[in-house]
Amino acid sequence: MKAKILASLLAALALSGCNEPGYPEHLQVSKVDHEGLQGVLVTPKTEAPLTTVIVVGGSDGGVQSAVATAQVLADQGLAALAVGYFGMPRLPAQLSEIPLEYFSAAVDYIDASPQLQRNQCQQVGVVGSSRGAELALLLGSHNSDFAPVVGIAPSSHSWGAIGDSSKAAWTYAGRPLAYLQRHSQPDYEVDRFIGRPYFVEDLQHSDAAQAEIDATKITGEVVLVAGEDDQLWPAAEMAETLLQQFADANEQSRITVLTYAGAGHVIAPGTPVNLSEVELPSGQTLVLGGNAKANRSAQEHALPHIVATLKDPVCRAQPQAHGFDPEQLSALSDFVATTGTSSMVLMSDSKIVFEYGDIHEAHTIHSFRKAMLNSLYGIYVERGVIDLDATLAELGIDDLSPLSELEKTATVRQLLQSRSGIYHPAAATSAGMLAQLPRASEPVSWQYVCLQ
């Protein structure tokens, strides 16, 4: 009996009372029923190839809520494929033991369409809300085809099936994925059901760690959106758990967590902003949290971040594919942690294969700029663009205070090695440094210019 009540409670996330709206003229909407794949494709009306993302709903089943979000993303110039994975014809009736491999059919569908295409990293972004966010994170952590990942009202852990918590919700390679058992005892007889405290209790249980999703395995960016007043489950706290994973791995620049005061559980773009609670057929009220103003604000603020990440992702690659040993890179990360380094990145073929710290943080640098410039010079030396043995005279380089004929014989190589014999001091030159300069054969009008 309790299982049936729980199923009906969670099924209320189908956004009860919200009928699917008509679509505006500028969007093309078509149903997808292709080799077992069930869904709805929403795109702008254009013949140009479109970057395509997958949208998955939560415990509501079908594609209703996913289509609502897909429409908003299509308005932003993306093609959005809302994929159903249970509660539709020829699909499982319940969210129970859903194979992650099923979603590869969506990637195959995108690859086969001349109008649809992967993103610039040759991956497919996934957007999911609630149990769909849990799914999106699992897809990305198990298959490098899926990235970036956007999780709205996300979970840090994998949970059991709906209607039968003794079964896994998801399987991979034919085996059920580890999930967090429900140790709490929810009171389903109350007039107003609030799920949050029961999830909090379960997350504190000793077996929670084995069900935690390892989001750091996602080969791309992660965006998490959560309401601090989510009363269905503690989405904001679970988002912080995932953020800590990336911080522990010194890869915090790969994840963005957006939390909103006063916002509740239903904050995916396109979903009703006033859905803070729903009344079930039994007469009970399922409390979702939030209020219309806070939910709307969360949607409006999060949408540009979501769209920017999906349209222009930062590309990452498996180190092995570019000749890097993952064990050696792990040792490098351990070493860098002992040096006081704030961030470090290694790239190959325009893709990130290693990063440490927040690589997007801006820094004010001084002497280190010489080493950075030397590294950049190396690229063009290798390409034959720059001749290290060319002299300043040959390159037509002079200075504000004219260089002597002797100084113009200095080569690019000597400049990079700081042994050019050109003694124009920098602004920070001290009296002691000036005293050690060799005597000039002719008067020098010192300028605050540094050639070396």
N, C-alpha and C positions, 0 to 999 in steps of 0.2 A: 504493500500500500504506500509506504513511504517513498519507494522508488518511483511509483507512478506520480505522486505529488511533486517530487523533485523534478521529474521530467516535464510536467506541465508548468512548473514555476520557471524553469529555464527556457522552455519553449515560448514563454511570453515575450522573450527578446525578439520575437518575430515582428516587433513593433506593432502590437495590436492596435487596431483602429486606424492604421495609416495605409490607405489603399495606394497601390502603385500609381504614380502620376503619369499623365500623358507626357510624351517627349517633345521638346521644342524642335522646330523645323531644321535647325542647323546640325542636329545629331542624327546619325544613322544607327539604328538599333536592330539587331537580328538575333534570333535564337540559334543556339549551337547544340546540335545533337549529332556528334561525330564520333563514331567508334567508341561508344561508351561515355564520352565526355558530354556533360550536361552543363549548359550555361547560357549567358546572354552577352553578346559583344556590343559595346557602345563606343562609337567613334565619331569624331567630327566628320562632316561631309567633305572629303577631299580625296583626290587620287594619289596624293603623295604618300610614300611609306611613313608609317607612324610608329614611334616607340610605344611598345605595348607592355602593360602591366596586368598582373592577375589580381583580382579582388576576391576575397573569401569572407563570408559571413560567419557568425558565431553559432550559438546553440539553437538559433531559430530554424535552421534547415532551409533547404531551397536556396533561392538567390535574391529574395526581395530586398533585404538590407544591403547586400553586396551591390545590387544594381543601382541603388540610390547613391552609393559612394562612387560607383563607376561613372555615373552620369556627371557628377561634379568633376571628376578627373578628366573626362572627355571634354568638358567645357574649358579645361585648361590646356587642351591641345594634345592629350594623350589618348591612345586607344586603350580601353579598359575591358578586360575579359572577366566578367563575374562568373565564377565557377561554383556550381553546386556539387556537394559531395555526400549529402544524405537528404532524405525527405523528398526525393523526386523519383519519377518513374525510372526503373531499372538501376536505382542506386539504393544503398542500405537505408532502411527505414529510420534508424537511429544513429546518433553519433557514437559509434561503437566499432572498434577495430577497423578504422579507415586506413587503407594502405597509403603511405606517402607516395608510392610509385604512381598512384592514380594521376597525380598532378603533372607528371611528365607528359601525359597526353595533351595537356594544355600547352606545354612548350612545343610539342610536335605540331600542334594546330597552328601556333604562331609562326613557326618556321616554314610551314607549308603555304602560308598565305602571302601573296605578293604585296598586300597592303600593310601587313603587320611586320614588325621587325624587333629584334632584341635591342637593348640599349648599347651605348658606345663601348661598354665593357663586355659585350657579347653575352649578357645575362638578361634575365627577366625579373623585374621587380615584383614584389608581392606585398599587398596591403591587406591586413586582416584586423578584425575587431573582436575583442573578448576571446572566446574559444578560437576564433579565426586568427587572432594575434598569436595565440599559442601555436596554432598550426603554421603560421607564416614563419615563426622563429624556428620551428622544427624542420620545415622544408629547407630553409637556408643553411641550417647547421648540418644537414645530411646530404645536400646536393648543391654543388657549386653553380648550377644553372640558375639558382634563385638568389638574386641580390639586385638592388638593396632590399631590405626588409623594413616595412613600416608596421608597427604594432600599436593599435589603439585600444585603450583599456587592457593592457597586456598582462600576461602571466609569466612569471619567472620559472614556473614548474609545469610539468605535464600532469594532467589530471585524468581520472578514470572516465569510463563511458557514461553517457547520460542514460539514466534508467536502470543501469546495473553497474554500480561502482566496483564490482568485483572483476570487471573486465577492463582492459586497456582501451583508451579512445583511439590510439594510433598504433599502426604496425609498420615495420620496415624490414625488408628482406625476409618477409614471412614470419617475423617474430614480433610479439607485442613489445612496445616501448615501455620502459619503466615509468610508473606513474605513482603519484602520491595518494595513498589510501586515505579515505575519509574516516578519521578517528573521532571527530566531533559528533555530537548527537543533535542535529538540528531539530528544532521544534516546528513541525510543519502545521501545527494546529492553531498557531497564532493568527490574529486578524491581519497583522502587518508583518510580513516576513522580511527580515534583513539578513542577508547571507554573509556579510563581511566578517562578523566575529567568528563564525565557524571556520571560514577559510584561514583566518589569522591563527586560530588554534591548531589547525592541521599543519600549517607551515612551521610551527614551532616543534612539531613532533620529531623524534630522533631519526625517522626514516625519510625525512624531507630531502636530504642531500642527494640521495640516489635518483630522485626524480627531477632535479634541477636541470633546466635546458642550458647547454653550453653554447651560448650565443657567440662566443669568440671564434667558433668554427665557421661562422658565416663569412664568406669571402667577399665582403662588401660592407657598405654602411648600414647602420641600424638607426631608425628613428622611432622613439617610443612616445606616445601621447597618453596622458593619464589625468583624470580628475581627482582632486584631493578629497572630494565628497562622494566618491564612488562607494555606494552602500551594498553593491552585489558582492564584490571582492576587493581586496586592498591593492588596486592596480598601481597607485603611485608608489607604494612600498615595494611592490614586486619589480617595478621599473628601476628603482634604486638598487635592488639586488643585482639586476643585469648590468647596471652601470658599474657596480663594484667589480664585476667580473672583468670588464675591460680595464678598469683602473689597476687591478691586480696583475693583468697581463701587460701593463704599460702601453695600452692601445686605446686610451680614452678618447682620442680624436675620431675614432670610428663610430662612436655612438652619440646621439643627441637625445636627451630626455627633456620633454616639455610637460610640465605639470601645471595644473590650473586650479587655483583656489575656488571653491564653490561649485566646480563642475562635477558631474556625476559619471555614470557608467556609459551612457549612450551619447558619445560625442564624436562619432565618425562623421566626416563630411557628408552631407546629404541626408542624414537621419534627423528626425524631428527634435528640435531643441527643447521642447516642453515635456519630453518623456522622462520625468523624474520618478514615476511609479506607474504601475499598470494593475488593473483589476482583473483577476483571473475568473474563469467561469464558475469556480467554486465560491466566489465572493471574497476570497482573500486578496490582499493587496501585496504585490511584489515591489519593494522599495529599491529603486535604482540610484537615487541620490541626485544632487545637483538642482539647478533651477534654470529656467529658460535663458536668462541673461548671461549667466556664467557658461552654460553649455554653448550658446551662440558665440560668445567671445572666444572660447577654446577652439571651436571649429574654424573661426575666421583667422585666428592667429596661427594655428597649426598648418592650415592648408598651404600657404606659400612655402613653408619649410618642407612639407611632404613633396610638393610638386617639384621644387628645385632639386631635391635629392633624387627623385625618380627620373627627371629629365637629364640631369648632368651629374651622374655618379662619379666618384673617385674610383678608378680602376685598380683592382688588386689581383694578384696572381699567386698560385701555389709556388712556393720557392723552388721545389724540385723541377718544375717545368722550365726554370730559367737557370738551372745549374747551381742552385744554392742548397746546401745541406741544412735541413731544418734543425738538426741537433747542434750544429755549429752556430746557427742563428740564435738558438736558445741560449747557448753559452755566451754569445755576444751580448744578448739582453742582460744576462746576469752580470757581465763585466761592466757594461755601461751604467748599470744601477749603482756601481761602487764609485763612479767617477764624478758624480755631481752633475752629469749631463741632463739637461731638461728634455731634449727631444732629439731624435735621429731618424732618418728615413733612407732606405735603399730602394732604388728604382731600376727596373730593367725593361726595355722596350715600352717605356711610358707607363708601366704598371708598378705599383708598390708591391715589393716582395718582403719587406721588413720595415717595421716602424717601432719606435720607442717614445713614449710620452705623447704629448699633444703636439702633433706636427703642424697644426694650424695656428698655434700661438705665435704672435709676433714678438721678436726679440730685438733689443738694441745691441748691436755688436760693434767691436772696435778692431783690434789687431787681427782677430779671426777672419776679417774680410779678405785678408791677403791670401790665406789658404783657400778660401772659397773661390776667389778670382783665379787662382792657380788651377783649381779643379776645372773651372769653366774653360780656361785656356786649353787645357789638355784635350778637350773634345775637339776643338777646332785645329789643334796641332795634328791630331790623329787624322782628321779629314783633309789635311793639306792646305787649309785656308790660311793658317798663320805659320810663318817661317821664323823659328826661334833665333836664327842667326842673322836675321835682317837687322841693320843698324837704324838708329833714329834718323840719321841723315838720309838713308835710302827710303825711309817711310815718310819723310817730310815732316817729322815731329820736332817742334820747338817748344818754348815755354814763354811765360809772361816776361820774365827776365831772360833774355836770349841765352841759349846754351852756347858754350864754347865749342870750337871745332873738335876738341878732344872729347868733350862730353857727348857730342853727336855720334861718336864712333861706338858708343855703348850699344849692345844688342838687346833684343827683347828677352833673350835668355838671361842676360845679366841683370836686367830690370827685375825679372821674376825671382831671381836668386838674391836680390837686394845687395848686389856687388857691382853696380853700374858705374860708380865713381861720380855720380851726379848728386850734389849735396844741397838740394833745396829742402829745407826742413819742413816738417808738418807743424800744425798750429800748436801741438803739445810738446814741441822740442824744448828741452830744459837747458839751462845754462851749462850744466855739466856735459851734456851731449854736444853743445856747440863748441865747448873748449877742446873736445877730442877730434874735431874735424880737421883734416889736413889744410894747411895754408893754401889759399888760392893764389895763382900766379898773377891774377888781376883782380881788381875790386869786384865784389859781388853785391848786387842789390837784392837782399834777402826778401823772398816772397813766401807767403804761406801756401806753398804748393809742394806736393810730394810726388815725385815721379817713381820713387822706388818703394 
